[in-house]
Amino acid sequence: QQQQQQADGSADRHDEDAFAGNVDAYNCRRVIVCGLHPFTTGQELKDLVSQNLFNTTVERVDFQHGSKQLRKNSPAVAFLTFTDERRALEAVKKLQGQEIRGRLTSWMLHKRPLRSEHQRDRTQLVAFGVSKRVTDEDLLKAFPNSKSIDVKQGHGMAVVTYASETDCRTDFDACKGGVVQIGKARLRVEFGAAHHRP
């Protein structure tokens, strides 16, 4: 059991080290929560965080939904701002796939917008909103032309690499509106940034 705990700890450190190389691409204090019931409140999310993470509070909760979405009962999106980067990352790892009001939610760090097109990697796609229920087989079906898929489950994302720009573009074009639906999970897909590459 001790060996297993050490192995798990090493895996977590490796995952965090790999993530650290991409830190400039993210606002590491801000977490996006997708797939929420439209009537979810900010207090519910704050309570959920405080109940599941020791000594962690949310500074601010902002929602991205309006009356049009409420009428359609569409999933809402919330932006949670934490006191520091470490707590935000812990929230993503701990609460990924959390069920809230009967809906499975995706938690991910807020990605900063790319400043220009040349920073995009045309042989790589990044899928956001990858929950624990999304399998490797699901991802291979969603991105059939990929060369490799690196799932960063703790960050709610998968990095999909291609042998050519043509293969990458083919799979991206198959994503309607930059979105892939896998079961109940709704993945947002975009071209990768140069610093996503190992």
Salt bridges, closest charged atoms under 4 A:
ASP15 OD2 - HIS155 NE2 3.60
GLU16 OE1 - ARG86 NH1 2.68
GLU16 OE2 - LYS93 NZ 3.02
GLU44 OE2 - ARG101 NH2 2.85
GLU59 OE1 - ARG29 NH2 2.57
ASP62 OD2 - ARG30 NH2 3.84
ASP62 OD2 - ARG60 NE 2.67
ASP84 OD2 - ARG87 NH1 2.45
GLU117 OE2 - ARG120 NE 3.17
GLU117 OE1 - ARG122 NH2 2.46
ASP121 OD2 - ARG197 NH2 2.59
GLU137 OE2 - LYS141 NZ 3.62
ASP150 OD2 - LYS152 NZ 3.15
ASP173 OD1 - ARG169 NH1 3.18
GLU190 OE2 - LYS111 NZ 3.17
GLU190 OE1 - ARG188 NH1 2.96
